[in-house]
Amino acid sequence: MRIFQNLHYDFLGHRKLAYAISGTLILLGIISLLVRGLELGIDFKGGTEIALQFEKPISISGIRSAGGAMGLGKVEVKTFGSESGVLIRTEMQQVSKSNFANYIASIKNSINKLAPNSKFNVVDTTVNSVTFEFADHNLATKLNDDLFKVGFQTSLLSKETDNKAVIIRVGISDIIQQYLRSKLPDNHFSILKEDQVGPKIGKELKVDAVIAVVLSLLGILIYLAFRFKFIFAVGAVTALFHDVIITLGLFSMLYGMVSWLNLEISINVVAAFLTLVGYSINDTVVVFDRVRENLKIHKTGDLKENINEAISRTMPRTIITSFTTLLATFVLLIFGGDVLRGFAFTLFFGVIVGTYSSIFVASALVYEYATKKNKKVQF
């Protein structure tokens, strides 16, 4: 397919309009980041997250309204994949004393139903488990299996034939499951995923994510400085900062405004930003390659004409590549579900912004430098 084969357009002639557009988007993004901030996912702020798949369609509003009854503080409830999938999240990482006591009472009640008149004692408790001791090994083995079938996370203390103890986990997700089983006895569910991140791990991940992005930009700066010239590297990395800040600003501005978008910063989104950086710099390097070729051939030619010609020559490749990438990410954005929606959103709008910056920002900065410093760019 041949499009824009004989394009001759004065891209740099519209650079001031591009500066105004970029400046406005960056300013709005920074204001939103300062005022609204970013919504961090469980990966960074810590908490407990559990995804459930019900056999029948479930009322999200019903579960959301009943969230306070669980005693888990602020509980977020979202659809997960389909109308029968639910994602439940809370910032709590440990069970409160009252919830712990209630859960132990629920376990005892289940034991009495499964094995009436059986004798048992609580022999040990930790912050996230309780150990029951029964009269004999056979009873312990039977109740270990039966309690697991009704939804408790159980395991035998040991595999020895004289073992009479069963350990039962007591966590945030267990409280959620026990509550839902009692309120929705006719709608069984299975656990799709269960994550718990402590505050220390979340803080470390946050620092590591920032370091990963900064090091990637620094590595690109050094690479381009050797491959081209330092001003080309500065122009390219400035364009990357431009892409990242505008896309982050969109995350901040749109979070909570569009209900079906999952615009919180997670590990997947950080991966999408790193992918965006690689995609955008690839576009910019292709343009810079054409600029270098033109400058080698037309050593006395006008720099502005050379850059415009280089962008025009790469436009067919840019349009086709960007369009196919946008098509794939759009499908993910619409049909990828809550888990992939943040990743797809980052790439979709990042590709648009990155393509724009490769054309109107990176090359324009090189031209501005050469013009203002009255320096001739040669290779």
N, C-alpha and C positions, 0 to 999 in steps of 0.2 A: 504494500500500500504506500503510495507516494503522496505525501501532504507537505505543504510548505516547502517544496523543493527549491523554488526560486524566490524565497522570502528575502526582502531587503527592508528592514525596519529600523528606525532610529530609537533603539531601546534606551540608550543613555540620554537621549534628548528628553525623556520623560522621567529621569531619575529624581527630580525634585518632587514630582507628584508621588513617586514611590516612597521617598523619604517621609512625606507627610502622612501617607497611609501607614507605613511601618511605625513612625513615631506615635501616631494616634493609638494603634493597636498595643504597642508596648506600654504606653502611658496608662491606658485603661487596664491592661493586665497587671501592671505593678500596683495601681490603686486597689484593684480587687484583691490582689495577694496580700496587701497590707491591711485592708479592711476585713475581708472575708476569710483570707487564709486558704489553706488547702485541707481537704478532708482526707486524713490519713487512714489507711486500711489497717486491719488487724496485724499485718506484717510489721508495721512501724509503731503503732501505739499500744500494742498488746491487747489481750482479751481472749475470748473464746468464741469460736464460730462452728456451727454445725449445719450441714445441708441434709435435708430429709426428702425422701421420695414417698409420697402417700399413694395408696392404691386407688383412691378416688379424688376428684378435684377438691381443693381445700380453700376455705375462705381466709385470705391473708388478713383482711381487716379484723376478723374474729380472733385470730391468734394475736394480732398486734394489740387489740384492746385488752386482751387477757394477759399481756406480758407483765404488767405490774403485779399480778397475783403470784407470779413465780418467785418474787422477792429477790430478783437479780438486778435491780436498778434499771437503768435505761436499756431496753431491749429493742433491737432493730429487726424487723421481719420483712423479707422481700421474696418475690417469686424467684424460683431457681430453675431455669430451663423450660418448664411447662407449667400448666395450671395446677398440677399435682405436686410440684416441687417447691420446697420452702427453704430459705436460707435465714437462719436465726443467729444473731450476733449480740454479744454483750461485752462490755469492757471489763467485767469482773473476771478474775482468774482463779479465785479461791472461793469455796463455798462458805457462806456465813454460818455462824454458830446455830442460829435458828433453823436455817435450811438443812444443816447437817443433822440436827436432832430430828427434824421432821422426816428426813430421808431414812434415818436409822429406824424410826418407828414404822415407816412404810415397808422396810425390809422384814422387820419382825412380823408384821401383819401378813406378809406374803408367806413367810416360813410357816406360820400357824395355819394358813389355808392349805399349803402344800403338804405339810406333815403335822396334822393335829396332834396335840399332846406330846410333841417331841420336846426334849430338853436341850437347851443351848445357852451359851454364855458369850458375851462380848469379851474377848481376851486382849484385844489391842486395837487402838485407833491411831491414825495419822491424819495429816491435813487433807488427804485425798483417798483414804481407804479405811475400812473397818474389817476386823477379823472375828469370825464366829467359830466357836468350837462346839461340836455336837457329841452325841453319846458314843458313836462308833464310826468307823471308816465307811461302812456301806451307806449310812444315813448322810454323811458328809458328801460322798460322791453323788448320791441321788439328788440331794438338794443343790449341789453345785450345777448339775445339768438342768434341773427344773427352774431354778432361779434365772439361769442364763436364758432359757426359753421365754420367760415372761419379761425379759428386758434388762435384767441386771448384769453388769460386767463382772463375772465371777471367775475365780480360778482356785484350784486346790493349793494349800500352803506348800505341800510337797507330794511327790508321787509314791511315797512310802506306804506300805500296806497298813501301817498303824497310824497314819495321819487322820486326824479328826477335825481339821480346821479348814475353813473356806474364807478366802479374802474377797471382799467386794469393793469395787472402786466407787468412790463418792466424788464426782466432779461436777462442774457446771453443766456439761452436756448431759450428764445422768439425771440431774434435776429437771432439765428441760424435757428429756424423753419421758421421765416418769409422770410429769405433769400432763403432757400431751396424751399419753396412753390412758390416763384416768379421765380426761375430758373428751377424748375421741376414741372410745373403745371399739367402735364399728369401722374405723378407718385406719387400718394397719399401715405402718410405714417402715422403710428401711433407711439405714444411714449411708449416705453417699460419700460424705467426707466429714472429718472432724479435726479442727486445728485449734491449738492453744499456744499463744506466744506470750512470754513474760515481758515485763517492762524493760528489763535489761537487754534482752535479745532484740526487742523492738528498737531500742535506742542504738544498738550496735548496727542493725540493718540500715537505719536511717543514715548514720554516718558513712557506712560502706557504700550506700547508693550515691551519696553526694561525691564521695571520693572517686567512684567508678566513672561518673559523668565528667568530672574535672580532669581526671587522668586521660580519658579518651580525647578530650578537647586539646589537652597539652600535647599528647602524642601526635595528633593531627597537625598541630601547629609546627612541631619540629619536622615532621615528614615533609610537609609542603614547603617549608623554608628551604630544605635541601633540594627538593625536586624542582621547584620554581624559583621564586625569590621571596624574601621575607615579607614584603608588602602583600604578595599574593596569599601567603599563609595567614596574615592578619585579616585580610578581607574575607577569606573563607571561614575562619574561626568566628569572626564577628557575625557573619551570616548565620552560623550555627547557634550562637547565643541568641540571636534574633529569633530563630525558629523555636528554640526551647522556651524562651520567655513568653512568646505569644501563645504557644500551645499550653503552657502552664497557666497563663492568664485565662484561657478559655475554660480550663478545668475549674478554676476558682469561680469564674463568673456564672458558669452553667450548672454547677453542682446544686442539686435540690430544685432547680427550675424545670428540669425535664425529668419526669418521674421514672421513665424506663431506662435512662442512662445511669450506669454505675460509675460515676466520675470520682472515684477516690484513688489516692495514690497507693498502689500496691507493688509488690515485686514484679508482677506482670507488666505494669505500666512503666516501671523503670526500665525493664527490658525493651519495651516499645520505644522509649525515648532514646536508648542507645542504638536501636535499629534505625530510628529516624535520623540520628546523627550520621550514621554510616550511609544511609540513602542520600541524604542531602549533600554530603561532601562528595559522593560519587558524581552527582549531577554537576557540582561546581568544578570538580577536577576535569570533567569532560570539556566544559567550556574553556577552562584555563589551558588545556592542551591545544585547543583550536587557536586560542589567542597566541600562544607561543609559536605555533606553526606559522601563523600569519605574520608575526613579527620577524621571524627568521627569513621568510620569503620577501616581505616588503619592509626592509629595514628602515627606509625613509618615509614609509607611509604614516598617515595620521593615526594616532593611537585610538581615537574615538571610532573611526571607521573600521579599524582592525577588530576592536572588541564587538562592535555591532555586527560585523560580518561573521565573527566566530559564533556569537549567540544565534544568529540566523541559520548558520550551517548545522548547528546542533539541535535546532528546534524540532525537526521531524522525529529525531530519536527521543527527545524530551517529552513530546506530546504522547507518543505511543507508549513509552515506558510508564509515564505517570498515569495515563488512562487505565492501562491494564492493572497497575498496582491499586489504583483507586477502586476499580471494579471488584477486585478480590477483597479488599478491606471493607468495602460497602456491604458485601454479602455477609462478612463476619459481624459487622456492626448491627445488621438487621436480624440475622439468624444465629449468631454465635452464642447467645445467652448471656446472662449476667457476668459469668466468669471472664469471658473474652471481650465484653463490650468496652471496657476501659482501654484494653490493648488496641482494639480495632479503632476506637475513637482517636487515640493518640496518633496512630499511623495514618488514618484517613485525612485528618486536618493537618497533620504534620507534613504529609507529602505535598499537599496544596501549598502550604507556607514555605516548605523547603524548595519546591520548584520555583516559586515566585522569588525567593531570596537568591537563588543561583543566577537568575536572570537580572534582577533589578537591584540587588544589594552587594553581593560579593564583587562582581566586575565593576560596578559603579564606584566602590570604595577604592579599588586599584586606580581607576581613572582620576578620581578626586585627588588622590595622593600625588600622582604624577603631574597633574595640572597645578595644584597648589604649591608643590615643591619645585616645579619647573624642572623635573628630572625626566630623562629619556629612559624608557624601559627597553632593555636589550637582553638578548639571550645569546 
